[in-house]
Amino acid sequence: MMEQDVAVAMICFSVLCAPAVLGGFQSKRSLTWCFNALSAVCVGIAYHYSSHPMVYLPMLMLAVTSWLFAVGFAVNQS
């Protein structure tokens, strides 16, 4: 069980850091970090309710969508 908790923590950490690294810490920081935080919270909720498919599947999809928005805001320099 501890290995699974560590894996989820590493996933949340990489979700939070990847868009900021891609954007070079220069682009729309508030939107990037807002979508990053939303994505990490969704991953945590999905992990907490992993025995309920009607909860964790939408949360995982929302996490992926939020992360893609964060990456988009991080790489878009205009």
PyMOL Python script that loads the backbone (N, CA, C, O; Angstrom):
from pymol import cmd

cmd.read_pdbstr("""\
ATOM      1  N   MET A   1       0.818  -1.190   0.000  1.00  0.00           N
ATOM      2  CA  MET A   1       0.000   0.000   0.000  1.00  0.00           C
ATOM      3  C   MET A   1       0.866   1.259   0.000  1.00  0.00           C
ATOM      4  O   MET A   1       0.509   2.260  -0.621  1.00  0.00           O
ATOM      5  N   MET A   2       1.988   1.211   0.687  1.00  0.00           N
ATOM      6  CA  MET A   2       2.877   2.374   0.736  1.00  0.00           C
ATOM      7  C   MET A   2       3.441   2.695  -0.649  1.00  0.00           C
ATOM      8  O   MET A   2       3.593   3.863  -1.007  1.00  0.00           O
ATOM      9  N   GLU A   3       3.754   1.643  -1.434  1.00  0.00           N
ATOM     10  CA  GLU A   3       4.286   1.872  -2.776  1.00  0.00           C
ATOM     11  C   GLU A   3       3.262   2.579  -3.653  1.00  0.00           C
ATOM     12  O   GLU A   3       3.614   3.437  -4.463  1.00  0.00           O
ATOM     13  N   GLN A   4       1.999   2.216  -3.487  1.00  0.00           N
ATOM     14  CA  GLN A   4       0.946   2.849  -4.278  1.00  0.00           C
ATOM     15  C   GLN A   4       0.789   4.321  -3.886  1.00  0.00           C
ATOM     16  O   GLN A   4       0.592   5.175  -4.751  1.00  0.00           O
ATOM     17  N   ASP A   5       0.874   4.617  -2.594  1.00  0.00           N
ATOM     18  CA  ASP A   5       0.787   6.012  -2.149  1.00  0.00           C
ATOM     19  C   ASP A   5       1.945   6.837  -2.691  1.00  0.00           C
ATOM     20  O   ASP A   5       1.760   7.984  -3.097  1.00  0.00           O
ATOM     21  N   VAL A   6       3.134   6.252  -2.697  1.00  0.00           N
ATOM     22  CA  VAL A   6       4.307   6.957  -3.225  1.00  0.00           C
ATOM     23  C   VAL A   6       4.147   7.195  -4.721  1.00  0.00           C
ATOM     24  O   VAL A   6       4.500   8.262  -5.223  1.00  0.00           O
ATOM     25  N   ALA A   7       3.615   6.204  -5.436  1.00  0.00           N
ATOM     26  CA  ALA A   7       3.414   6.353  -6.879  1.00  0.00           C
ATOM     27  C   ALA A   7       2.419   7.473  -7.175  1.00  0.00           C
ATOM     28  O   ALA A   7       2.642   8.267  -8.089  1.00  0.00           O
ATOM     29  N   VAL A   8       1.336   7.547  -6.423  1.00  0.00           N
ATOM     30  CA  VAL A   8       0.349   8.606  -6.635  1.00  0.00           C
ATOM     31  C   VAL A   8       0.945   9.965  -6.299  1.00  0.00           C
ATOM     32  O   VAL A   8       0.686  10.946  -6.996  1.00  0.00           O
ATOM     33  N   ALA A   9       1.744  10.033  -5.234  1.00  0.00           N
ATOM     34  CA  ALA A   9       2.396  11.301  -4.885  1.00  0.00           C
ATOM     35  C   ALA A   9       3.365  11.743  -5.975  1.00  0.00           C
ATOM     36  O   ALA A   9       3.453  12.935  -6.271  1.00  0.00           O
ATOM     37  N   MET A  10       4.091  10.807  -6.575  1.00  0.00           N
ATOM     38  CA  MET A  10       5.021  11.150  -7.658  1.00  0.00           C
ATOM     39  C   MET A  10       4.264  11.610  -8.896  1.00  0.00           C
ATOM     40  O   MET A  10       4.706  12.529  -9.586  1.00  0.00           O
ATOM     41  N   ILE A  11       3.128  10.981  -9.185  1.00  0.00           N
ATOM     42  CA  ILE A  11       2.312  11.404 -10.325  1.00  0.00           C
ATOM     43  C   ILE A  11       1.805  12.826 -10.101  1.00  0.00           C
ATOM     44  O   ILE A  11       1.860  13.653 -11.011  1.00  0.00           O
ATOM     45  N   CYS A  12       1.310  13.116  -8.895  1.00  0.00           N
ATOM     46  CA  CYS A  12       0.824  14.472  -8.596  1.00  0.00           C
ATOM     47  C   CYS A  12       1.952  15.488  -8.697  1.00  0.00           C
ATOM     48  O   CYS A  12       1.747  16.594  -9.198  1.00  0.00           O
ATOM     49  N   PHE A  13       3.136  15.124  -8.227  1.00  0.00           N
ATOM     50  CA  PHE A  13       4.276  16.037  -8.295  1.00  0.00           C
ATOM     51  C   PHE A  13       4.672  16.308  -9.743  1.00  0.00           C
ATOM     52  O   PHE A  13       4.943  17.451 -10.112  1.00  0.00           O
ATOM     53  N   SER A  14       4.704  15.251 -10.569  1.00  0.00           N
ATOM     54  CA  SER A  14       5.075  15.459 -11.971  1.00  0.00           C
ATOM     55  C   SER A  14       4.002  16.242 -12.713  1.00  0.00           C
ATOM     56  O   SER A  14       4.315  17.025 -13.611  1.00  0.00           O
ATOM     57  N   VAL A  15       2.739  16.038 -12.347  1.00  0.00           N
ATOM     58  CA  VAL A  15       1.651  16.814 -12.948  1.00  0.00           C
ATOM     59  C   VAL A  15       1.815  18.290 -12.620  1.00  0.00           C
ATOM     60  O   VAL A  15       1.567  19.146 -13.469  1.00  0.00           O
ATOM     61  N   LEU A  16       2.232  18.595 -11.390  1.00  0.00           N
ATOM     62  CA  LEU A  16       2.398  19.989 -10.991  1.00  0.00           C
ATOM     63  C   LEU A  16       3.616  20.641 -11.625  1.00  0.00           C
ATOM     64  O   LEU A  16       3.593  21.840 -11.905  1.00  0.00           O
ATOM     65  N   CYS A  17       4.675  19.882 -11.857  1.00  0.00           N
ATOM     66  CA  CYS A  17       5.934  20.487 -12.309  1.00  0.00           C
ATOM     67  C   CYS A  17       6.113  20.520 -13.823  1.00  0.00           C
ATOM     68  O   CYS A  17       6.759  21.432 -14.339  1.00  0.00           O
ATOM     69  N   ALA A  18       5.566  19.563 -14.538  1.00  0.00           N
ATOM     70  CA  ALA A  18       5.850  19.454 -15.968  1.00  0.00           C
ATOM     71  C   ALA A  18       5.469  20.696 -16.775  1.00  0.00           C
ATOM     72  O   ALA A  18       6.306  21.172 -17.542  1.00  0.00           O
ATOM     73  N   PRO A  19       4.265  21.249 -16.652  1.00  0.00           N
ATOM     74  CA  PRO A  19       3.950  22.431 -17.460  1.00  0.00           C
ATOM     75  C   PRO A  19       4.806  23.643 -17.130  1.00  0.00           C
ATOM     76  O   PRO A  19       5.146  24.420 -18.021  1.00  0.00           O
ATOM     77  N   ALA A  20       5.154  23.812 -15.876  1.00  0.00           N
ATOM     78  CA  ALA A  20       6.002  24.947 -15.506  1.00  0.00           C
ATOM     79  C   ALA A  20       7.388  24.807 -16.119  1.00  0.00           C
ATOM     80  O   ALA A  20       7.978  25.794 -16.559  1.00  0.00           O
ATOM     81  N   VAL A  21       7.902  23.597 -16.148  1.00  0.00           N
ATOM     82  CA  VAL A  21       9.213  23.368 -16.762  1.00  0.00           C
ATOM     83  C   VAL A  21       9.128  23.568 -18.271  1.00  0.00           C
ATOM     84  O   VAL A  21      10.036  24.141 -18.872  1.00  0.00           O
ATOM     85  N   LEU A  22       8.044  23.100 -18.886  1.00  0.00           N
ATOM     86  CA  LEU A  22       7.876  23.270 -20.333  1.00  0.00           C
ATOM     87  C   LEU A  22       7.789  24.740 -20.711  1.00  0.00           C
ATOM     88  O   LEU A  22       8.321  25.151 -21.743  1.00  0.00           O
ATOM     89  N   GLY A  23       7.124  25.528 -19.887  1.00  0.00           N
ATOM     90  CA  GLY A  23       6.957  26.944 -20.185  1.00  0.00           C
ATOM     91  C   GLY A  23       8.126  27.794 -19.766  1.00  0.00           C
ATOM     92  O   GLY A  23       8.126  28.999 -20.019  1.00  0.00           O
ATOM     93  N   GLY A  24       9.114  27.217 -19.140  1.00  0.00           N
ATOM     94  CA  GLY A  24      10.276  27.979 -18.715  1.00  0.00           C
ATOM     95  C   GLY A  24       9.950  28.996 -17.638  1.00  0.00           C
ATOM     96  O   GLY A  24      10.664  29.989 -17.493  1.00  0.00           O
ATOM     97  N   PHE A  25       8.885  28.769 -16.879  1.00  0.00           N
ATOM     98  CA  PHE A  25       8.463  29.641 -15.783  1.00  0.00           C
ATOM     99  C   PHE A  25       8.178  31.067 -16.252  1.00  0.00           C
ATOM    100  O   PHE A  25       8.208  31.987 -15.435  1.00  0.00           O
ATOM    101  N   GLN A  26       7.903  31.279 -17.536  1.00  0.00           N
ATOM    102  CA  GLN A  26       7.703  32.626 -18.058  1.00  0.00           C
ATOM    103  C   GLN A  26       6.257  32.905 -18.459  1.00  0.00           C
ATOM    104  O   GLN A  26       5.821  34.056 -18.423  1.00  0.00           O
ATOM    105  N   SER A  27       5.514  31.880 -18.836  1.00  0.00           N
ATOM    106  CA  SER A  27       4.185  32.138 -19.400  1.00  0.00           C
ATOM    107  C   SER A  27       3.134  32.284 -18.308  1.00  0.00           C
ATOM    108  O   SER A  27       3.451  32.254 -17.119  1.00  0.00           O
ATOM    109  N   LYS A  28       1.926  32.436 -18.708  1.00  0.00           N
ATOM    110  CA  LYS A  28       0.763  32.717 -17.867  1.00  0.00           C
ATOM    111  C   LYS A  28       0.745  31.841 -16.608  1.00  0.00           C
ATOM    112  O   LYS A  28       0.109  30.787 -16.578  1.00  0.00           O
ATOM    113  N   ARG A  29       1.434  32.285 -15.605  1.00  0.00           N
ATOM    114  CA  ARG A  29       1.648  31.464 -14.414  1.00  0.00           C
ATOM    115  C   ARG A  29       0.365  31.140 -13.674  1.00  0.00           C
ATOM    116  O   ARG A  29       0.178  30.004 -13.239  1.00  0.00           O
ATOM    117  N   SER A  30      -0.510  32.099 -13.525  1.00  0.00           N
ATOM    118  CA  SER A  30      -1.704  31.843 -12.714  1.00  0.00           C
ATOM    119  C   SER A  30      -2.593  30.782 -13.354  1.00  0.00           C
ATOM    120  O   SER A  30      -3.096  29.897 -12.662  1.00  0.00           O
ATOM    121  N   LEU A  31      -2.787  30.863 -14.660  1.00  0.00           N
ATOM    122  CA  LEU A  31      -3.598  29.848 -15.336  1.00  0.00           C
ATOM    123  C   LEU A  31      -2.913  28.492 -15.315  1.00  0.00           C
ATOM    124  O   LEU A  31      -3.562  27.465 -15.116  1.00  0.00           O
ATOM    125  N   THR A  32      -1.606  28.488 -15.518  1.00  0.00           N
ATOM    126  CA  THR A  32      -0.871  27.226 -15.508  1.00  0.00           C
ATOM    127  C   THR A  32      -0.975  26.558 -14.148  1.00  0.00           C
ATOM    128  O   THR A  32      -1.287  25.370 -14.059  1.00  0.00           O
ATOM    129  N   TRP A  33      -0.714  27.315 -13.085  1.00  0.00           N
ATOM    130  CA  TRP A  33      -0.747  26.721 -11.743  1.00  0.00           C
ATOM    131  C   TRP A  33      -2.169  26.388 -11.311  1.00  0.00           C
ATOM    132  O   TRP A  33      -2.373  25.432 -10.563  1.00  0.00           O
ATOM    133  N   CYS A  34      -3.149  27.149 -11.762  1.00  0.00           N
ATOM    134  CA  CYS A  34      -4.540  26.855 -11.427  1.00  0.00           C
ATOM    135  C   CYS A  34      -4.969  25.518 -12.029  1.00  0.00           C
ATOM    136  O   CYS A  34      -5.553  24.680 -11.342  1.00  0.00           O
ATOM    137  N   PHE A  35      -4.680  25.326 -13.300  1.00  0.00           N
ATOM    138  CA  PHE A  35      -5.029  24.055 -13.933  1.00  0.00           C
ATOM    139  C   PHE A  35      -4.182  22.912 -13.388  1.00  0.00           C
ATOM    140  O   PHE A  35      -4.658  21.780 -13.303  1.00  0.00           O
ATOM    141  N   ASN A  36      -2.932  23.189 -13.017  1.00  0.00           N
ATOM    142  CA  ASN A  36      -2.101  22.161 -12.388  1.00  0.00           C
ATOM    143  C   ASN A  36      -2.693  21.716 -11.065  1.00  0.00           C
ATOM    144  O   ASN A  36      -2.786  20.520 -10.789  1.00  0.00           O
ATOM    145  N   ALA A  37      -3.092  22.675 -10.250  1.00  0.00           N
ATOM    146  CA  ALA A  37      -3.666  22.339  -8.942  1.00  0.00           C
ATOM    147  C   ALA A  37      -4.964  21.555  -9.112  1.00  0.00           C
ATOM    148  O   ALA A  37      -5.202  20.577  -8.402  1.00  0.00           O
ATOM    149  N   LEU A  38      -5.798  21.984 -10.051  1.00  0.00           N
ATOM    150  CA  LEU A  38      -7.039  21.261 -10.313  1.00  0.00           C
ATOM    151  C   LEU A  38      -6.752  19.830 -10.743  1.00  0.00           C
ATOM    152  O   LEU A  38      -7.428  18.897 -10.310  1.00  0.00           O
ATOM    153  N   SER A  39      -5.760  19.661 -11.584  1.00  0.00           N
ATOM    154  CA  SER A  39      -5.401  18.329 -12.049  1.00  0.00           C
ATOM    155  C   SER A  39      -4.892  17.454 -10.908  1.00  0.00           C
ATOM    156  O   SER A  39      -5.270  16.287 -10.810  1.00  0.00           O
ATOM    157  N   ALA A  40      -4.045  18.001 -10.051  1.00  0.00           N
ATOM    158  CA  ALA A  40      -3.522  17.220  -8.924  1.00  0.00           C
ATOM    159  C   ALA A  40      -4.631  16.859  -7.934  1.00  0.00           C
ATOM    160  O   ALA A  40      -4.643  15.755  -7.389  1.00  0.00           O
ATOM    161  N   VAL A  41      -5.556  17.782  -7.701  1.00  0.00           N
ATOM    162  CA  VAL A  41      -6.683  17.489  -6.812  1.00  0.00           C
ATOM    163  C   VAL A  41      -7.551  16.387  -7.406  1.00  0.00           C
ATOM    164  O   VAL A  41      -8.018  15.508  -6.683  1.00  0.00           O
ATOM    165  N   CYS A  42      -7.768  16.428  -8.706  1.00  0.00           N
ATOM    166  CA  CYS A  42      -8.576  15.392  -9.362  1.00  0.00           C
ATOM    167  C   CYS A  42      -7.907  14.026  -9.286  1.00  0.00           C
ATOM    168  O   CYS A  42      -8.581  13.012  -9.103  1.00  0.00           O
ATOM    169  N   VAL A  43      -6.584  13.994  -9.427  1.00  0.00           N
ATOM    170  CA  VAL A  43      -5.866  12.722  -9.292  1.00  0.00           C
ATOM    171  C   VAL A  43      -6.016  12.198  -7.867  1.00  0.00           C
ATOM    172  O   VAL A  43      -6.228  11.002  -7.667  1.00  0.00           O
ATOM    173  N   GLY A  44      -5.907  13.074  -6.885  1.00  0.00           N
ATOM    174  CA  GLY A  44      -6.081  12.653  -5.495  1.00  0.00           C
ATOM    175  C   GLY A  44      -7.482  12.140  -5.210  1.00  0.00           C
ATOM    176  O   GLY A  44      -7.647  11.141  -4.511  1.00  0.00           O
ATOM    177  N   ILE A  45      -8.495  12.817  -5.745  1.00  0.00           N
ATOM    178  CA  ILE A  45      -9.878  12.365  -5.555  1.00  0.00           C
ATOM    179  C   ILE A  45     -10.092  11.024  -6.238  1.00  0.00           C
ATOM    180  O   ILE A  45     -10.733  10.134  -5.680  1.00  0.00           O
ATOM    181  N   ALA A  46      -9.559  10.877  -7.439  1.00  0.00           N
ATOM    182  CA  ALA A  46      -9.709   9.611  -8.156  1.00  0.00           C
ATOM    183  C   ALA A  46      -9.035   8.474  -7.396  1.00  0.00           C
ATOM    184  O   ALA A  46      -9.555   7.359  -7.358  1.00  0.00           O
ATOM    185  N   TYR A  47      -7.883   8.749  -6.792  1.00  0.00           N
ATOM    186  CA  TYR A  47      -7.195   7.719  -6.010  1.00  0.00           C
ATOM    187  C   TYR A  47      -7.991   7.384  -4.752  1.00  0.00           C
ATOM    188  O   TYR A  47      -8.087   6.217  -4.369  1.00  0.00           O
ATOM    189  N   HIS A  48      -8.556   8.393  -4.114  1.00  0.00           N
ATOM    190  CA  HIS A  48      -9.311   8.163  -2.880  1.00  0.00           C
ATOM    191  C   HIS A  48     -10.564   7.334  -3.142  1.00  0.00           C
ATOM    192  O   HIS A  48     -10.916   6.472  -2.336  1.00  0.00           O
ATOM    193  N   TYR A  49     -11.238   7.584  -4.257  1.00  0.00           N
ATOM    194  CA  TYR A  49     -12.455   6.861  -4.599  1.00  0.00           C
ATOM    195  C   TYR A  49     -12.195   5.808  -5.670  1.00  0.00           C
ATOM    196  O   TYR A  49     -13.017   5.630  -6.570  1.00  0.00           O
ATOM    197  N   SER A  50     -11.079   5.117  -5.589  1.00  0.00           N
ATOM    198  CA  SER A  50     -10.710   4.176  -6.649  1.00  0.00           C
ATOM    199  C   SER A  50     -11.646   2.974  -6.733  1.00  0.00           C
ATOM    200  O   SER A  50     -11.638   2.269  -7.741  1.00  0.00           O
ATOM    201  N   SER A  51     -12.447   2.723  -5.711  1.00  0.00           N
ATOM    202  CA  SER A  51     -13.371   1.590  -5.774  1.00  0.00           C
ATOM    203  C   SER A  51     -14.730   1.976  -6.360  1.00  0.00           C
ATOM    204  O   SER A  51     -15.607   1.123  -6.500  1.00  0.00           O
ATOM    205  N   HIS A  52     -14.911   3.241  -6.701  1.00  0.00           N
ATOM    206  CA  HIS A  52     -16.180   3.708  -7.269  1.00  0.00           C
ATOM    207  C   HIS A  52     -15.939   4.226  -8.686  1.00  0.00           C
ATOM    208  O   HIS A  52     -15.508   5.367  -8.856  1.00  0.00           O
ATOM    209  N   PRO A  53     -16.213   3.402  -9.712  1.00  0.00           N
ATOM    210  CA  PRO A  53     -15.915   3.809 -11.092  1.00  0.00           C
ATOM    211  C   PRO A  53     -16.662   5.058 -11.551  1.00  0.00           C
ATOM    212  O   PRO A  53     -16.168   5.787 -12.411  1.00  0.00           O
ATOM    213  N   MET A  54     -17.846   5.317 -10.992  1.00  0.00           N
ATOM    214  CA  MET A  54     -18.601   6.495 -11.411  1.00  0.00           C
ATOM    215  C   MET A  54     -17.990   7.784 -10.867  1.00  0.00           C
ATOM    216  O   MET A  54     -18.371   8.877 -11.286  1.00  0.00           O
ATOM    217  N   VAL A  55     -17.051   7.660  -9.940  1.00  0.00           N
ATOM    218  CA  VAL A  55     -16.364   8.835  -9.406  1.00  0.00           C
ATOM    219  C   VAL A  55     -14.977   8.955 -10.006  1.00  0.00           C
ATOM    220  O   VAL A  55     -14.597  10.026 -10.479  1.00  0.00           O
ATOM    221  N   TYR A  56     -14.207   7.856  -9.994  1.00  0.00           N
ATOM    222  CA  TYR A  56     -12.809   8.010 -10.390  1.00  0.00           C
ATOM    223  C   TYR A  56     -12.610   8.159 -11.890  1.00  0.00           C
ATOM    224  O   TYR A  56     -11.647   8.803 -12.306  1.00  0.00           O
ATOM    225  N   LEU A  57     -13.473   7.597 -12.712  1.00  0.00           N
ATOM    226  CA  LEU A  57     -13.288   7.768 -14.159  1.00  0.00           C
ATOM    227  C   LEU A  57     -13.493   9.218 -14.604  1.00  0.00           C
ATOM    228  O   LEU A  57     -12.656   9.738 -15.341  1.00  0.00           O
ATOM    229  N   PRO A  58     -14.576   9.895 -14.187  1.00  0.00           N
ATOM    230  CA  PRO A  58     -14.686  11.319 -14.556  1.00  0.00           C
ATOM    231  C   PRO A  58     -13.580  12.178 -13.953  1.00  0.00           C
ATOM    232  O   PRO A  58     -13.129  13.137 -14.580  1.00  0.00           O
ATOM    233  N   MET A  59     -13.139  11.842 -12.738  1.00  0.00           N
ATOM    234  CA  MET A  59     -12.062  12.619 -12.120  1.00  0.00           C
ATOM    235  C   MET A  59     -10.755  12.454 -12.892  1.00  0.00           C
ATOM    236  O   MET A  59     -10.014  13.421 -13.069  1.00  0.00           O
ATOM    237  N   LEU A  60     -10.469  11.244 -13.349  1.00  0.00           N
ATOM    238  CA  LEU A  60      -9.255  11.041 -14.148  1.00  0.00           C
ATOM    239  C   LEU A  60      -9.339  11.785 -15.473  1.00  0.00           C
ATOM    240  O   LEU A  60      -8.353  12.367 -15.924  1.00  0.00           O
ATOM    241  N   MET A  61     -10.514  11.770 -16.098  1.00  0.00           N
ATOM    242  CA  MET A  61     -10.669  12.495 -17.358  1.00  0.00           C
ATOM    243  C   MET A  61     -10.531  14.003 -17.144  1.00  0.00           C
ATOM    244  O   MET A  61      -9.933  14.693 -17.970  1.00  0.00           O
ATOM    245  N   LEU A  62     -11.078  14.515 -16.047  1.00  0.00           N
ATOM    246  CA  LEU A  62     -10.933  15.935 -15.732  1.00  0.00           C
ATOM    247  C   LEU A  62      -9.478  16.277 -15.424  1.00  0.00           C
ATOM    248  O   LEU A  62      -9.002  17.356 -15.779  1.00  0.00           O
ATOM    249  N   ALA A  63      -8.775  15.361 -14.765  1.00  0.00           N
ATOM    250  CA  ALA A  63      -7.358  15.589 -14.467  1.00  0.00           C
ATOM    251  C   ALA A  63      -6.542  15.672 -15.751  1.00  0.00           C
ATOM    252  O   ALA A  63      -5.690  16.550 -15.892  1.00  0.00           O
ATOM    253  N   VAL A  64      -6.798  14.771 -16.678  1.00  0.00           N
ATOM    254  CA  VAL A  64      -6.059  14.788 -17.947  1.00  0.00           C
ATOM    255  C   VAL A  64      -6.378  16.058 -18.734  1.00  0.00           C
ATOM    256  O   VAL A  64      -5.477  16.691 -19.285  1.00  0.00           O
ATOM    257  N   THR A  65      -7.652  16.429 -18.786  1.00  0.00           N
ATOM    258  CA  THR A  65      -8.044  17.642 -19.502  1.00  0.00           C
ATOM    259  C   THR A  65      -7.418  18.887 -18.879  1.00  0.00           C
ATOM    260  O   THR A  65      -6.917  19.755 -19.594  1.00  0.00           O
ATOM    261  N   SER A  66      -7.445  18.975 -17.561  1.00  0.00           N
ATOM    262  CA  SER A  66      -6.846  20.126 -16.882  1.00  0.00           C
ATOM    263  C   SER A  66      -5.351  20.189 -17.125  1.00  0.00           C
ATOM    264  O   SER A  66      -4.786  21.264 -17.320  1.00  0.00           O
ATOM    265  N   TRP A  67      -4.714  19.021 -17.110  1.00  0.00           N
ATOM    266  CA  TRP A  67      -3.273  18.994 -17.342  1.00  0.00           C
ATOM    267  C   TRP A  67      -2.946  19.447 -18.763  1.00  0.00           C
ATOM    268  O   TRP A  67      -1.962  20.154 -18.979  1.00  0.00           O
ATOM    269  N   LEU A  68      -3.765  19.045 -19.725  1.00  0.00           N
ATOM    270  CA  LEU A  68      -3.533  19.484 -21.104  1.00  0.00           C
ATOM    271  C   LEU A  68      -3.730  20.993 -21.244  1.00  0.00           C
ATOM    272  O   LEU A  68      -2.983  21.644 -21.975  1.00  0.00           O
ATOM    273  N   PHE A  69      -4.718  21.555 -20.561  1.00  0.00           N
ATOM    274  CA  PHE A  69      -4.871  23.013 -20.551  1.00  0.00           C
ATOM    275  C   PHE A  69      -3.646  23.684 -19.940  1.00  0.00           C
ATOM    276  O   PHE A  69      -3.169  24.697 -20.451  1.00  0.00           O
ATOM    277  N   ALA A  70      -3.139  23.120 -18.850  1.00  0.00           N
ATOM    278  CA  ALA A  70      -1.964  23.698 -18.196  1.00  0.00           C
ATOM    279  C   ALA A  70      -0.752  23.659 -19.114  1.00  0.00           C
ATOM    280  O   ALA A  70       0.006  24.626 -19.193  1.00  0.00           O
ATOM    281  N   VAL A  71      -0.570  22.546 -19.805  1.00  0.00           N
ATOM    282  CA  VAL A  71       0.542  22.444 -20.754  1.00  0.00           C
ATOM    283  C   VAL A  71       0.353  23.450 -21.881  1.00  0.00           C
ATOM    284  O   VAL A  71       1.313  24.090 -22.309  1.00  0.00           O
ATOM    285  N   GLY A  72      -0.874  23.593 -22.362  1.00  0.00           N
ATOM    286  CA  GLY A  72      -1.141  24.561 -23.422  1.00  0.00           C
ATOM    287  C   GLY A  72      -0.834  25.986 -23.001  1.00  0.00           C
ATOM    288  O   GLY A  72      -0.233  26.743 -23.763  1.00  0.00           O
ATOM    289  N   PHE A  73      -1.239  26.359 -21.800  1.00  0.00           N
ATOM    290  CA  PHE A  73      -0.933  27.705 -21.313  1.00  0.00           C
ATOM    291  C   PHE A  73       0.557  27.880 -21.055  1.00  0.00           C
ATOM    292  O   PHE A  73       1.092  28.978 -21.207  1.00  0.00           O
ATOM    293  N   ALA A  74       1.232  26.794 -20.662  1.00  0.00           N
ATOM    294  CA  ALA A  74       2.665  26.898 -20.369  1.00  0.00           C
ATOM    295  C   ALA A  74       3.485  27.086 -21.635  1.00  0.00           C
ATOM    296  O   ALA A  74       4.454  27.845 -21.643  1.00  0.00           O
ATOM    297  N   VAL A  75       3.099  26.395 -22.710  1.00  0.00           N
ATOM    298  CA  VAL A  75       3.907  26.492 -23.930  1.00  0.00           C
ATOM    299  C   VAL A  75       3.521  27.669 -24.806  1.00  0.00           C
ATOM    300  O   VAL A  75       4.331  28.132 -25.608  1.00  0.00           O
ATOM    301  N   ASN A  76       2.303  28.159 -24.667  1.00  0.00           N
ATOM    302  CA  ASN A  76       1.864  29.295 -25.470  1.00  0.00           C
ATOM    303  C   ASN A  76       2.454  30.574 -24.877  1.00  0.00           C
ATOM    304  O   ASN A  76       2.048  31.014 -23.801  1.00  0.00           O
ATOM    305  N   GLN A  77       3.395  31.152 -25.574  1.00  0.00           N
ATOM    306  CA  GLN A  77       4.113  32.314 -25.054  1.00  0.00           C
ATOM    307  C   GLN A  77       3.466  33.639 -25.436  1.00  0.00           C
ATOM    308  O   GLN A  77       3.925  34.691 -24.991  1.00  0.00           O
ATOM    309  N   SER A  78       2.418  33.616 -26.244  1.00  0.00           N
ATOM    310  CA  SER A  78       1.827  34.886 -26.691  1.00  0.00           C
ATOM    311  C   SER A  78       0.845  35.443 -25.698  1.00  0.00           C
ATOM    312  O   SER A  78       0.265  36.504 -25.931  1.00  0.00           O
TER     313      SER A  78
END
""", "prot")
cmd.dss("prot")
cmd.show_as("cartoon", "prot")
cmd.util.cbc("prot")
cmd.orient("prot")
